[in-house]
Each structure stands twice: as structure tokens, then as C-alpha cells.
Amino acid sequence: MRYYQCDKYPIEFVLSENIDKHFGSHNHVGHYVISVVMQGTVAVCLENREVVCHRGDVFIIPPYAMHSVCQGRDAHLLSMCIGTAFIKETDMETAGGIVQGLLRDAAAQDIFGRGQREKLLTSVRTVYGLQDNGQKEMDAGIKILANKITSHPEQELSVETLAADIFVSKYYLIRKFKNSVGMTSHQFCIQNRIRKSQGLLDEEKTISRIAAEMGFYDQSHFDKAFQKIVGISPSEYIHSKKQIVKST
């Protein structure tokens, strides 16, 4: 897996190839994901609806949408991740110009070809439509808790504490959180710890220190959770990241 990041905007390209991997049910809280199958087939289950995508097919994952992805070793999958804040704060015309420039720069680095570039650009318009019509509805109290966990996933927040925050019983919270978010509060916390750690791995800190800061018992526990969610180890992730070179 290779990650190509933009230093100015919350946009990232992920190229998954030569891996035999099943990413179990999860969601992405802070961004939209637009994926293009470049080669082979990819099986996607989005909100309990299964579909097999072939070369040239595109699928879009909105924030909080539960999904799983099964990718064989012969498949190549290109994904563009766009931050939700960028979509909210940038009008479609301006965003289109920014994305078009990034796509041009990425193509110049041979990350992907012209066909994929056009599909990704077209799909950005679709994302703006989803912003109003494709958002997953969520109970107000659960949304408050989800935002709290997302902002500070390293904090130890028991079910009892979370339930008290919105004045419900812990049994009601357990059921309501799973129904609204698609996973338990503990699973959601671990997922967001790993997402936050991906940003911290940019800094000059040891993996063991980041593991401790994110609330993991030890580096082994952190490595196992990271591998399960991201698909590669923390050290492999560090070496797989590249910056998109801006054209002059």
C-alpha cells in the first residue's frame, strides 16, 4: 500500500495493490472516500448491501457509513480521501479546481493514469450531492459522544461515563450506540485511536511512545490493532507515505 498526501489540503490518495486483504466492517468519520478499481475485482459491502466492483468501477463511502472491503492479490484499488471539513468549507467550483490540480500533479508522478483522474474528478461532484442527501442520520446524544471520542480517542471513557454524559442507562447506550454508529463505543474508540496515530506517525516520535500516548497497553497491542485497521504495520505505514509533488 502506498499513501500520497497533500501538505496544503486534507486530501490523500491511497494505492492498494498486491495485497490479499479483507478489511472488516468499519467506517470513516472525518472524510469521504472515492475508490476506483484499476485492475481485478473488489468486493464491497456498504451498509449491508454487497456488490462486486470490476475494473473501471467507482464506489463512494460517505462519513460514518459502515462498510467492508475484500481485495484479492490481483486487484489494484485507487482511493481518494477528502476531509469532510474541506467539503463543508469549500464550494464545489473551488474544490473542483483544487482537486483537478492535485490529480494532475499525482498523474505526473505516475500514481495513476488519465482514466482514473477523470473518474475521480467526476465523483467529487457526486460527493457534494451526498453532503445534503447521503449523510447518515444519527441520534443527537450519540452524535455528541461520537464527536467526543473522535476528538480525544486516547482518553479512557467507560460505558458508564458515556451514558452519564447524555443521561441514559448504560444498557440503552450500548444498544443505541451500536445501532447508530455501527459498532460498539470501544470498537469506535480503538478505530479512532488508530486514525489519530496515523497523523502522529508523521512526527519524530518512536512507535512505542505513540502507542502509549494513544492509550494502548504496549506496542504489540498497538501494532496488532494498526495492522487490522490500516492493513499494514506502523513501520510499513511510515515508509509507504509520500508527498504529492506540486508542479510549477
C-alpha positions in Angstrom: 0.0 0.0 0.0 1.2 3.5 -0.8 -0.1 6.8 0.6 0.3 10.1 -1.3 -0.5 13.1 0.8 -1.2 16.8 0.1 0.5 19.2 2.5 -2.0 22.0 2.0 -5.4 20.3 1.9 -6.9 17.3 3.7 -6.7 15.1 0.6 -4.9 11.9 0.3 -4.5 9.2 -2.4 -4.1 5.5 -1.4 -3.0 2.9 -3.8 -3.6 -0.7 -2.7 -2.1 -3.4 -4.8 -0.6 -6.8 -4.5 -2.3 -7.5 -1.2 -4.8 -10.3 -0.3 -6.8 -8.5 2.4 -10.2 -8.4 3.9 -10.9 -5.1 5.7 -13.8 -5.9 8.2 -16.7 -3.7 8.9 -15.6 -0.1 9.8 -16.3 3.5 8.9 -14.5 6.7 8.2 -15.6 9.6 10.4 -13.6 12.5 9.0 -13.6 12.1 5.3 -15.3 10.8 2.1 -13.6 8.0 0.2 -13.8 7.7 -3.6 -12.4 4.5 -4.9 -11.7 3.3 -8.4 -10.9 -0.3 -9.3 -7.8 -0.2 -11.6 -7.4 -3.9 -12.0 -9.2 -7.1 -10.9 -12.3 -7.3 -8.7 -13.0 -5.8 -5.3 -16.0 -7.0 -3.2 -17.6 -4.2 -1.2 -20.3 -4.4 1.4 -21.8 -0.9 2.1 -24.5 -0.6 4.7 -25.4 -4.4 4.3 -25.5 -4.2 0.5 -22.9 -6.3 -1.2 -21.6 -5.5 -4.7 -18.6 -6.8 -6.7 -16.7 -4.0 -8.5 -14.7 -4.6 -11.6 -12.1 -2.6 -13.5 -13.2 0.9 -14.1 -16.0 0.8 -11.4 -16.2 3.6 -8.8 -17.7 3.4 -5.3 -18.1 6.2 -2.7 -18.0 5.8 1.0 -19.7 8.7 2.9 -18.7 9.5 6.5 -19.9 7.0 9.2 -21.2 4.5 6.5 -20.3 1.0 7.7 -18.6 -1.0 5.1 -16.1 -3.8 4.4 -13.8 -4.4 1.5 -12.3 -7.6 0.2 -9.4 -7.2 -2.2 -7.5 -10.1 -3.8 -3.8 -10.1 -4.6 -4.5 -9.4 -8.3 -6.6 -6.3 -7.6 -5.4 -2.7 -7.7 -7.6 -0.1 -6.0 -7.1 3.6 -6.0 -8.8 5.7 -3.3 -9.0 9.4 -2.8 -9.8 10.5 0.7 -11.3 14.1 1.1 -11.8 15.7 4.5 -15.4 16.5 5.5 -14.3 19.9 6.7 -12.9 20.7 3.2 -16.2 19.7 1.6 -18.2 21.8 4.0 -16.0 24.9 3.8 -15.2 24.9 0.1 -17.7 25.5 -2.7 -17.9 22.9 -5.4 -16.3 25.0 -8.1 -13.3 25.9 -6.0 -12.9 22.4 -4.7 -13.1 21.1 -8.3 -10.2 23.4 -9.3 -8.1 22.3 -6.3 -8.7 18.6 -6.9 -8.1 18.9 -10.6 -4.7 20.4 -9.8 -3.8 17.7 -7.4 -4.9 15.0 -9.8 -2.8 16.5 -12.5 0.2 16.5 -10.1 -0.4 13.0 -9.0 -0.8 11.7 -12.6 2.5 13.4 -13.4 4.1 11.2 -10.7 2.7 8.2 -12.4 0.5 7.4 -9.4 -2.4 6.7 -11.8 -3.5 7.4 -15.4 -5.8 9.8 -17.2 -8.8 7.4 -17.0 -8.7 7.2 -13.2 -8.1 11.0 -13.0 -11.3 11.8 -14.9 -13.4 9.3 -12.8 -12.1 10.8 -9.5 -12.9 14.3 -10.6 -16.4 13.5 -11.8 -17.0 11.7 -8.4 -16.2 14.9 -6.5 -19.4 16.4 -7.8 -21.3 13.3 -6.5 -19.8 13.8 -3.1 -21.2 17.3 -2.9 -24.6 15.8 -3.6 -24.2 13.3 -0.8 -23.4 16.1 1.6 -27.0 17.0 1.6 -28.7 13.8 0.8 -26.3 11.0 1.7 -25.4 11.7 5.3 -26.2 9.1 7.8 -28.7 10.3 10.4 -27.7 9.9 14.0 -29.3 10.5 17.4 -28.2 13.8 18.8 -26.9 12.4 22.0 -24.9 9.6 20.3 -23.5 12.2 17.9 -22.2 14.2 20.9 -20.5 11.1 22.2 -19.1 10.1 18.8 -17.6 13.6 18.4 -16.1 13.4 21.9 -14.5 10.0 21.2 -13.2 11.2 17.8 -11.7 14.3 19.3 -10.0 12.6 22.2 -9.8 8.8 21.5 -6.8 8.4 23.7 -9.0 9.1 26.8 -10.4 6.1 28.7 -14.1 6.6 28.5 -16.2 3.8 30.2 -19.7 3.0 29.1 -20.9 4.3 32.4 -19.2 7.6 31.9 -20.6 8.0 28.3 -24.1 7.0 29.5 -24.0 9.6 32.2 -22.9 12.3 29.7 -26.3 12.0 27.9 -28.3 10.9 31.0 -29.2 7.4 29.8 -28.6 3.9 31.2 -25.5 2.1 30.1 -27.7 -0.7 28.6 -29.6 1.8 26.5 -26.3 3.4 25.4 -24.7 0.1 24.4 -27.7 -0.7 22.1 -28.2 2.8 20.8 -24.5 3.4 20.0 -24.2 0.2 18.1 -27.4 0.9 16.1 -26.4 4.5 15.3 -22.6 4.1 14.7 -22.4 0.5 13.5 -20.0 -0.7 16.2 -19.6 -0.6 20.0 -18.2 2.5 21.7 -15.0 0.5 22.5 -14.5 -0.5 18.9 -15.1 3.0 17.7 -12.6 4.3 20.2 -9.9 1.9 19.0 -10.6 2.7 15.4 -10.2 6.4 16.1 -7.1 5.9 18.1 -5.5 4.3 15.1 -6.7 7.1 12.8 -5.2 9.7 15.1 -2.0 7.7 15.4 -1.6 7.8 11.6 -1.1 11.5 11.9 1.3 11.2 14.8 3.4 8.8 12.9 4.4 11.9 10.8 6.2 13.3 13.8 9.6 12.2 15.1 8.4 10.0 17.9 9.0 6.3 18.5 6.2 3.9 17.7 6.2 2.7 21.3 5.7 6.3 22.6 2.8 6.9 20.2 1.3 3.6 21.3 1.4 4.8 24.9 0.1 8.2 24.1 -2.9 6.7 22.3 -3.8 4.6 25.3 -2.6 1.1 24.2 -1.1 -1.3 26.8 2.0 -1.8 24.8 3.4 -1.6 21.3 2.4 -5.2 20.5 -1.2 -4.3 21.2 -0.9 -1.2 19.1 0.8 -3.0 16.2 -2.0 -5.6 16.1 -4.8 -3.0 16.1 -3.0 -0.9 13.5 -2.4 -3.9 11.1 -6.1 -4.9 11.4 -7.5 -1.5 10.6 -4.9 0.0 8.2 -3.7 -3.2 6.6 0.0 -2.7 7.2 2.2 -2.3 10.3 3.1 1.2 11.7 6.6 0.9 10.4 5.4 -0.1 7.0 3.0 2.8 7.0 5.8 5.3 7.8 7.8 4.1 4.8 4.8 4.0 2.5 3.9 7.7 2.8 4.9 10.2 0.1 4.1 13.8 -0.6 2.4 14.8 -3.8 4.9 17.0 -5.6 3.4 20.3 -6.7 4.0 21.2 -10.3 5.4 24.6 -11.2 
